[in-house]
Amino acid sequence: MLGDLMGMMGKLKEARERVAETKERLKTVTLQEVSEDGAVIVVVSANREIREIQIDDSLYDDKEQLTDYLIITLNRALEKAGEIHDTELAAVAKEGMPNIPGLDSLL
């Protein structure tokens, strides 16, 4: 029994290390979201960090429209990045988890 516990602890440590490695890797994964007319382009990492924003000069004349474009485009980009982030981390965590009865239903 003690051996099983030690094995589980080892697997949990491995899982934590893999999660940390995956988070580091996700910093390098980027995605681009473009507004419908291409006036705003947003680049974010899979860790939901904004990397770049490009704004067409025509939007600088209308603050309200610029704000709307930024909010919509940023939210779409961050949502997609969050999905990638969560999917990747869930896969790594599940893969490295020890076999504990009932744990599968929680993941």
Residue frames as qw, qx, qy, qz and C-alpha x, y, z in Angstrom:
[[0.000, 0.885, 0.466, 0.000, 0.00, 0.00, 0.00],
 [0.301, -0.792, 0.109, 0.521, 2.81, 2.39, 0.83],
 [0.413, -0.106, 0.613, 0.665, 4.40, 1.58, -2.52],
 [0.207, 0.651, 0.654, 0.325, 1.13, 2.46, -4.27],
 [0.152, -0.934, -0.230, 0.226, 0.99, 5.75, -2.43],
 [0.388, -0.577, 0.359, 0.623, 4.59, 6.57, -3.32],
 [0.379, 0.210, 0.698, 0.569, 3.88, 5.66, -6.95],
 [0.085, 0.833, 0.531, 0.127, 0.85, 7.96, -6.99],
 [0.263, -0.868, 0.004, 0.421, 2.87, 10.78, -5.48],
 [0.430, -0.276, 0.543, 0.667, 5.52, 10.30, -8.17],
 [0.275, 0.485, 0.692, 0.459, 2.89, 10.39, -10.90],
 [0.061, -0.924, -0.361, 0.109, 1.36, 13.54, -9.44],
 [0.345, -0.691, 0.244, 0.586, 4.79, 15.21, -9.42],
 [0.380, 0.041, 0.674, 0.633, 5.30, 14.19, -13.06],
 [0.149, 0.733, 0.627, 0.217, 1.86, 15.55, -13.95],
 [0.182, -0.910, -0.131, 0.349, 2.68, 18.88, -12.29],
 [0.380, -0.453, 0.461, 0.662, 5.94, 19.08, -14.22],
 [0.313, 0.315, 0.730, 0.519, 4.17, 18.31, -17.51],
 [0.032, 0.879, 0.475, -0.020, 1.55, 20.97, -16.79],
 [0.263, -0.808, 0.122, 0.513, 4.31, 23.51, -16.13],
 [0.378, -0.170, 0.639, 0.648, 6.08, 22.51, -19.37],
 [0.236, 0.580, 0.711, 0.320, 2.82, 22.78, -21.29],
 [0.067, -0.926, -0.268, 0.256, 2.17, 26.27, -19.91],
 [0.309, -0.604, 0.378, 0.630, 5.63, 27.32, -21.08],
 [0.334, 0.125, 0.756, 0.549, 5.01, 25.81, -24.52],
 [0.150, 0.761, 0.628, 0.062, 1.64, 27.55, -24.79],
 [0.149, -0.790, 0.011, 0.595, 3.42, 30.89, -24.46],
 [0.180, -0.343, 0.614, 0.688, 4.87, 30.23, -27.92],
 [0.198, 0.436, 0.831, 0.284, 1.56, 29.17, -29.50],
 [0.117, 0.341, 0.098, -0.928, -0.13, 32.20, -31.04],
 [0.285, 0.538, 0.764, 0.214, -3.35, 32.76, -32.88],
 [0.032, -0.068, 0.157, 0.985, -4.64, 35.67, -34.87],
 [0.194, 0.650, 0.714, -0.176, -8.16, 37.05, -34.85],
 [0.124, 0.056, 0.329, 0.935, -9.28, 39.53, -37.51],
 [0.367, 0.415, 0.390, -0.735, -12.39, 41.73, -37.40],
 [0.648, 0.493, 0.577, -0.060, -14.97, 41.04, -40.09],
 [0.484, 0.873, 0.054, 0.014, -13.71, 43.83, -42.34],
 [0.815, 0.184, -0.117, 0.537, -10.04, 43.39, -41.44],
 [0.022, 0.869, -0.076, 0.488, -9.76, 46.76, -39.71],
 [0.452, -0.683, 0.492, -0.295, -8.50, 45.22, -36.44],
 [0.819, 0.190, -0.537, 0.072, -6.08, 42.33, -36.11],
 [0.538, -0.676, 0.396, -0.310, -5.25, 40.84, -32.72],
 [0.692, 0.263, -0.660, 0.131, -2.53, 38.28, -31.98],
 [0.612, -0.599, 0.331, -0.397, -2.66, 36.44, -28.64],
 [0.159, 0.344, -0.920, 0.096, -0.79, 33.53, -27.10],
 [0.623, -0.277, -0.693, -0.233, -2.55, 30.36, -26.01],
 [0.396, -0.279, -0.625, 0.612, -1.86, 31.57, -22.46],
 [0.032, -0.859, -0.504, -0.082, -4.26, 34.44, -23.20],
 [0.354, -0.586, 0.043, 0.728, -1.58, 37.12, -23.41],
 [0.474, 0.861, 0.161, -0.090, -2.10, 39.88, -25.97],
 [0.706, -0.165, 0.305, 0.618, 0.95, 39.99, -28.23],
 [0.180, -0.043, 0.378, 0.907, -0.01, 42.44, -30.96],
 [0.304, 0.716, 0.549, -0.306, -2.84, 44.73, -32.03],
 [0.235, 0.025, 0.450, 0.861, -3.05, 46.26, -35.49],
 [0.223, 0.700, 0.518, -0.438, -5.62, 48.98, -36.14],
 [0.412, 0.523, 0.456, 0.590, -6.54, 50.42, -39.50],
 [0.194, -0.039, -0.106, 0.975, -6.04, 54.21, -39.55],
 [0.279, -0.400, -0.463, -0.741, -9.67, 54.76, -40.55],
 [0.566, -0.547, -0.617, 0.018, -10.85, 53.69, -37.10],
 [0.410, -0.158, -0.356, 0.825, -8.97, 56.45, -35.28],
 [0.130, -0.252, -0.167, -0.944, -11.64, 58.97, -36.29],
 [0.676, -0.390, -0.271, -0.564, -14.43, 57.11, -34.48],
 [0.094, -0.422, 0.767, -0.475, -13.56, 56.27, -30.88],
 [0.736, -0.038, 0.413, -0.535, -16.79, 54.36, -30.26],
 [0.889, 0.370, -0.188, -0.196, -16.37, 52.17, -33.33],
 [0.391, 0.555, -0.685, 0.265, -12.71, 51.54, -32.48],
 [0.366, -0.325, 0.687, -0.537, -13.67, 50.51, -28.96],
 [0.865, 0.128, 0.211, -0.437, -16.36, 48.16, -30.25],
 [0.768, 0.493, -0.408, -0.035, -13.98, 46.56, -32.75],
 [0.157, 0.522, -0.745, 0.383, -11.31, 46.07, -30.10],
 [0.563, -0.207, 0.587, -0.543, -13.68, 44.55, -27.58],
 [0.906, 0.242, 0.072, -0.340, -15.26, 42.14, -30.06],
 [0.705, 0.533, -0.462, 0.075, -12.00, 41.06, -31.68],
 [0.010, 0.510, -0.735, 0.446, -10.09, 40.74, -28.41],
 [0.690, -0.151, 0.489, -0.512, -12.88, 38.73, -26.78],
 [0.922, 0.315, -0.092, -0.205, -13.02, 36.31, -29.73],
 [0.516, 0.569, -0.593, 0.240, -9.23, 35.89, -29.70],
 [0.196, -0.433, 0.706, -0.526, -9.08, 35.36, -25.95],
 [0.843, -0.014, 0.277, -0.461, -11.96, 32.88, -26.07],
 [0.876, 0.393, -0.277, -0.036, -10.19, 30.79, -28.72],
 [0.285, 0.562, -0.663, 0.405, -6.90, 31.02, -26.81],
 [0.507, -0.338, 0.557, -0.564, -8.68, 29.90, -23.64],
 [0.943, 0.124, 0.051, -0.305, -10.14, 26.88, -25.40],
 [0.714, 0.479, -0.473, 0.191, -6.70, 25.83, -26.65],
 [0.025, -0.538, 0.635, -0.554, -5.16, 26.47, -23.22],
 [0.683, -0.229, 0.439, -0.538, -7.80, 24.52, -21.32],
 [0.946, 0.239, -0.110, -0.190, -7.84, 21.60, -23.78],
 [0.572, 0.526, -0.558, 0.292, -4.07, 21.23, -23.74],
 [0.141, -0.458, 0.659, -0.580, -3.79, 21.41, -19.95],
 [0.820, -0.109, 0.270, -0.493, -6.69, 19.02, -19.40],
 [0.901, 0.320, -0.289, -0.047, -5.10, 16.46, -21.73],
 [0.384, 0.503, -0.637, 0.439, -1.73, 16.70, -19.96],
 [0.394, -0.375, 0.549, -0.635, -3.28, 16.56, -16.51],
 [0.907, 0.001, 0.115, -0.405, -5.49, 13.57, -17.33],
 [0.791, 0.424, -0.434, 0.078, -2.62, 11.72, -19.00],
 [0.327, 0.446, -0.653, 0.517, -0.39, 12.07, -15.95],
 [0.578, -0.436, 0.288, -0.628, -2.91, 11.36, -13.24],
 [0.058, -0.175, 0.971, -0.153, -2.63, 8.14, -11.25],
 [0.467, -0.265, -0.712, -0.452, -5.48, 5.66, -11.53],
 [0.113, 0.037, 0.670, -0.733, -7.68, 6.62, -8.58],
 [0.014, -0.469, -0.866, -0.176, -11.19, 5.16, -8.65],
 [0.023, -0.828, -0.522, 0.203, -13.81, 7.85, -9.19],
 [0.258, -0.557, 0.137, 0.777, -11.31, 10.50, -10.29],
 [0.231, 0.173, 0.676, 0.678, -12.23, 10.16, -13.99],
 [0.013, -0.747, -0.651, -0.134, -15.69, 11.52, -13.30],
 [0.256, -0.818, -0.151, 0.492, -14.16, 14.73, -11.93],
 [0.304, -0.390, 0.436, 0.752, -12.00, 15.44, -15.01]]
